[in-house]
Amino acid sequence: MEYTFRFLLYLLPATLLMPLWQVNVGVTIFAYNIVGAIFITLYFIRALYRLSIPKLNNRLAVFFLFLSLLLFVKVLSIFGALKYSYLSDAYLIQYLKGVLSEIFIYILLVSVVLYLVETGYQSKIIIIRSFIITIFAACFYQFISLVCLIYFQINLDKIVWSLISYNIDIESFNMLETGVIGINDFLFYRVGSFLGNPNAFASVLVIAISFMSISYFENDRKIYLMGLFIMIMALLFTVSRSGILGLVISFTLMFIIYFKEVVRKHKIKIAFLIAICSLAYLLFSSEILNMLRLDPTSSILGSRSELYLNGLEAFSNRPIFGYGLNNSPLVLDNYDIVNIVGRDFHNYYLTILIEIGLIGLILHVVFFIYMILNFKRENVFSVTLSIALIALLFINLFNSTLSNPYIYFFIYLFYAMSVLNSKSINNLRKSPVTSLNKHNVNTNL
């Protein structure tokens, strides 16, 4: 059975990062739902057979407590959904869909973490290896999609996802109609790769880039530098302003944490990179600003200032329990700004306030701060978690990617792996990605 668990651990990160791979039968079933359900079932059978569950250390116990409290607050938001269900059944329906999804992710995360506690280091490496390989695959898929769109006017998403999914909304893949002007006036396109959404893909890349950068600082191997280059190019190709901000923040934090290593080993490379970026901006500043949809003469927030004001007005009407989990799009439908910005408040914190209220937001923020404060410089997972989470918290001032399971699942997982008495970075110097067969570490707690 252990080989089955390892196989499922390989599949889980890959399927989480492919939300476009789905079956729609009235209820949308994602590929990770199927893999996760199998993992949960087998783990509970295993636990019943052994009649025991692993002992948790204090930090993991607090971690599970926070997860449980967050789920409880989300369930409580039913009061907001019920209050407005007289206006439309959609409030209650969307709430139920959201809660069922959150319960499933909660059980899956708990099952995976408990399995990691039992099996230790090797299972962590399986997850990391699958995560990184899937990210690379997503990068290359993005590059191929861009070539097809720019030079052949072929939308690869419409072909690929319609073949492997069932009853998916093909018309939502309208990238050929949403091109942005690039350098020398040719059409460029925003591609979200396996995730569909460029901002979501950029957020996942911030996590992966943080991990690969730390690996490079500690190992100084060309394969990491090459991987970093591919991921950074993929992030830039998303043309995600918030993603680029997250990249700058993560690199700034890494420079602070690894200042001695950067000065001693990489100062020439860093100086060369800064020079190249500066030269590119001087030569193509207007084109770059145009691709990033930045107008120096207009307001920074633009139409979003009205959007945020509408969101705060909606929150003031339901400050405690909100309008119900998953109901922010329905709330936004009541405001004219929805015709300009779409059914998204483009702010994670505002979305939380509207859906589950002030208590929910406070609990989320406290949980994030708690995870960041558990920073351990000698732990590769802890450093990755802290850098990526801080960057994502800034990114989510302008979008809501942290509310997606394929984002927060990996954040929670990196934290859990960071407190499992893992080997330090010094013991991972050969390769944290490829050392599965080189270490056999017992980390039972």
N, C-alpha and C positions, 0 to 999 in steps of 0.2 A: 504493500500500500504506500510505502514511503516514496517509491518512484512515481506513483500517481500524484501525490501531493507536490512533488518537485515539478512535475509536468504542468500542473495547474498553476503553480507559482510563476512559471515561465509565461503562461498564457495570460495571467491576470493583468500585469502592467500593459501588455500589448493590446488587450481588448478594452481596457479603460481608456487608452489613448486613441481609440477608434469609435467615437460616439456616432459616427455616420453609418456604422455597420449595425443595422437594426431591423427589427421586424415590427410592422405596425398592423395590429389586429384590433383596432379600437384603443388598445393600450400599447404604448411603445415598449418593446422589449429589446434591450441592448445586448451586444455580445457579452459584455462583462456581467450582465445579470445571469446568463446561462452558466458561465464559468464560475462565477461567485456562488451560485446556488449549489453547484456540484461540490465546490470546496467546503461550504458550510455544512452540507449534509454529511460528507465523509468525515469532517472533523468532529461533528457531534457523535457519529457512530463510533469513532475512535475513542472519544472521551467516555462514552457510556461503556465501552468494552474495558477500558482501563480503570473506570470508576474513580477518576482523579482529574484535577485540573492543576496546572502549574502554579507555584507560589510566586507572587509578584513582589518586586521591590517597591519602596515607598513612592518613587517618582512615577512608576507605571500605574500604581494604585490611584494616585492623584490624576493622572492622565485619563484613566477610565472614568473617574468621578466627573471630570469636566465633560467628557463625551456624553455621559448619561444626563447631566444637567442640561446640556445644550439640546439633546433630544427631547427632554421633558418640556423645556420652554417652547420648542417648536410644536409639540403636541398641544400645549395649552393655547396656542394661537387659534385653535378651533373656535374659541369664543368670538373672535373677530370674523371668521368665516361664516359662522352661524348668524351673526348679527346682520350681515349683508346678503345672506343667501335668499332673503325675500325679494331682493332686487333681481337676482339672477342665480340660478342653480350652479352656474360656473364657479362661483366663489367656493362653494363646498366641494365641488368636483376637483378643482385644481388643488385645493388644500389636501384632499385625500390622496391625490397622486403624489404630491410633494412629500407627505408624511410617510407613505408606504416606501418611497424611494429612500428617504432618510433612515428609516428603520432597517431596510435591507443593507444599506451602506454601513450602518452602525454594527449590525451583526457580523457582516463580512470583515470589517476592520478588526473587531474584537477577536474573531476566529483566527485571522492571519497573525495578529500580534501574539496570541496565546501559542500558536504553532511555532512562531519564531522563538518564544521563550523556551519551548521544549527542545527545539532542534539546533538553535544557536547560529553560529557564524555562517555556515554553509548556505542556509536558507536565505540569509541576508544577501549574500553574493548572487544567488540565483535571481532575486528581485532586482538588484542593481544592474546585473548583466542584461536582463530582459528590458528594463527601463531604457538603458543606454542604446541597445540595439534598435529598439522601436523608435527612439528619437532619431537615430541616423536614418532609418528607413523613411520616416516622415519627412526628413530634410530632403532626401533624394526624390521622394514623391513630389514635394513642392517644386523642386528645380525642374523636373520633367513636366509638371503641370504648367509652369510658367512658359517653358519653351513651346508647348502645344498651344497655349493661349496667344502668345505674342506673335509667333511666326506662322501658325497654321489655323488660328481661330477655332481650335478644338477644345471644348470643355471636358477635360478628363474625368472630373468628378461625376458628371452625368452618366458617363459610361461605366466607370468602376463601381460606384456605390449602387447603381440600379441593378447591376449584375449580381452582387453578393447580398443585397438587402431585399426586403419584401415590402411592397406598398409604400415606398419612400416618396416624399414629395419632390419629384425631379425639378419642378419649376422653381424651387427655392435656390437652385444652383444657377444663378443668373449673372455669373462673373463677367461674361462677355459684354454685358450692358452696364457694368460699373467700373470700367477702366479708369485709371488716373494718368494724367500726362506725365511722362518721364523725361529724361534728358533728350534733347534734340526733338522734342515734340512727339516721340513715339508713345503708343499706349502701353502702360504697365498695368499689372493686375495684382490685387491683394488676394493671396492664396493662404488658406488656413490648414492646408495639408489634411492629415487624417482627422483633425478636429473640426474642420469646416470653418471655424471662426478664427481670423488672423490674430485677434487679441488674445484668444485662449491659447493658440499655438505659441505665441510670443511668451505668455506666462509660463507655460511648461518648459520652454527653452531657457528661461531664466533659471529654473531649478537645475536643469541639466548642465547649463554653462557653469553654474556655481560649483557643481560637483566636479566637472572636468577641469576647471581652473585650479581647484584645490589639489587634484591629482597631479596636475602639471607642476604646480609649485613644489610639491613634495617629491616628485619622481623625476622631473625634468626629462621626460621622454618625448621624442618627436611625434609619436602616435597621438599623444594627448594634445599637442599643439595643433596637429592636423584636424583632430576632432573638434577642437575649439573653433578653428577657422570655419569649418563647415557649419557649425551651430550658429556662430555669430552672423555669417552670411544669410542663413535661413531666417534669423530674427530680423535682420535688416530688410529682407525681401518681404516680410509681412507688412512693411510700411506702417507698423503700429507705433504711434507716438508714445503711448504708455509703456509699451514693451522696450523701446529704446531708453526711456527714462529708467526702467527697471535694470537694464543692462548697465547703464552708467552708475547707478546706485550700488549694484552688486560689485562692480569692479572697484569702486571707491572703497567699499568696506573691505574687500580682499587686499587692496593696497595698504590699508591701515593695519590689518591683522598680520599680513606677511611683509611688512615694510622691510625688515632686514633681508629676507630672501630676495625680494624684488631688487633692492639696491645692490646686493652682492652678486646675483646671478643674471638678472634680466633687465638691467637698466638700459642697455643698448637697444634691446628689442622693444622696450616700452617707448623709448625716445623715437625710434624709427616709426613705430605705429602711430604715435601722436603727430609726427611730421607728415605722414601719409594722409591721415584724416584731415589735418589742417589744410594741406594742399588741395585735397578733393573738395573741401568746403569753399575755398577761395575760388576755385575754377568753376564750380557748379552750384554756387549758393542759391541762386534763384530757382534752379531746377529741383534742388533738394528740398527747399521750402515748399515748393509746389507739390511735390510728391507726398510730403508729410502733411499737406493741407494746412499750412501755416501762413497766415497773412499778417505781416508786421503792422499793418495799418488798422487791423480790426481787433476787437476784444479777444482776450485769451480764451474765455469760456464760450463766447458766441451765444448760440441759442440755448446752451446748457445752463446759463444763469437763470433763465426763466424755468427750465426744467427742474432745477434744484429748488427754486422757490415754490413751485407747485408741489414737489415732494415733501418739503417741510410743512406746507399747509395741510397736506393729506395726513402726515404724521401727527400734527397737533390735534386732529380729530380723534385719533385712536393711539394715544401714546403708550399704553400699557401692554395690551395684547396684539396690537397691530390689526391688520386686515386678514390675517391668515397666511400661513406658509404658501409660497408659490403664487400669491395673488397680486404682486406688484404690477404686472401687465394690465390686469383688470382695473386696478386703481388708476393707472396712467391713462386708460381709455376715456376717463372723465375730463381730461384736459386737452385743449386744442393743440398743445405742443407735441402730442403724440404723432400728429401728421408730419412733423418735421424730423423728429429724432427717432421715431419708432417706439416700440413697446418695451423700453428699457430705460431705467433711470441713470444708467452709466455711472453709478457710484455704489459700491458694495455696501458702505455703511448706511447710506440712505435707504437702500433696498432692505437691509436688515431692520431698520427702524420701522419701515412701512409694513413689513410682513409679520414680524414677531415682537415689535415694540422695543422700548428703551432697555428693559431688563435683558432681552436677548442680545442687544448690541454690547452692553456692559460686560456680559458674560463672555462673549466672543473676544472682546478686547483684552480682558483679564487673562483668558486662556492663551492668547497669542503672546502676551507679555511674559507669562509664566514659562512658555516654551523657549522664548528668546533668552530669558535670564538663566536658563539651565545650560548656557553656552560653555563648552569645554574645548579649548583650543587643540588639545591632543586627540580629539575624537572627530574623524572625518565626517560622520553623519551629523554631529552636532554643529560643526562649522557650516556645512552645507545648509542645514535647516535654518540657522540663524540668519545667514546672508540672504538666502532665497526668500525667507518669510518677510524680512524687513523690506526687501525690494518689492515683494508682492503687495504689502500693505500700502506702499506708495502708489503702485500701479492701480490699485483698486479704488483710489480716489477718483479715477476716470473711467472705470468699468466695473463689472461684477463677476470677474472670472473666478474669484475665490469661492463663489457659491456653487461652482460646478464640481461634482464628485471627482472628475478626472484631474482636478487641481488639488483640492484640499485632501483627498485620499493620500496623495504622495507626501504632502506636508506632514500629516499626522504620522504616516509610516516612517518618514525620516526621523521624526522625534522619537518614536517608539524604538527604532533601531539604535538611536543614540544613547539610550539609557539601559540597554540590555547587556551591560558589562562587556561592551565590544572591545575588540583589540584596538589599540591606539593607532594613530596615523603612522607612528614609527614602525609598527608591525605590518603596515599595509604598503610599504614603500615599493615593493616589487610591482604591484598593480592591484588596486582595489577593485578593478573591473574583471581582471582575468585570473584572479588567484583562487578560484573555487577549488581547484585540485591541489593547491599548494599549502592549504591550511586546514586543520581539523580541530576547531576550538570548541570546547564545551563551555557554554555560558548559561547553564541552568541556574536559576535563581532560587 
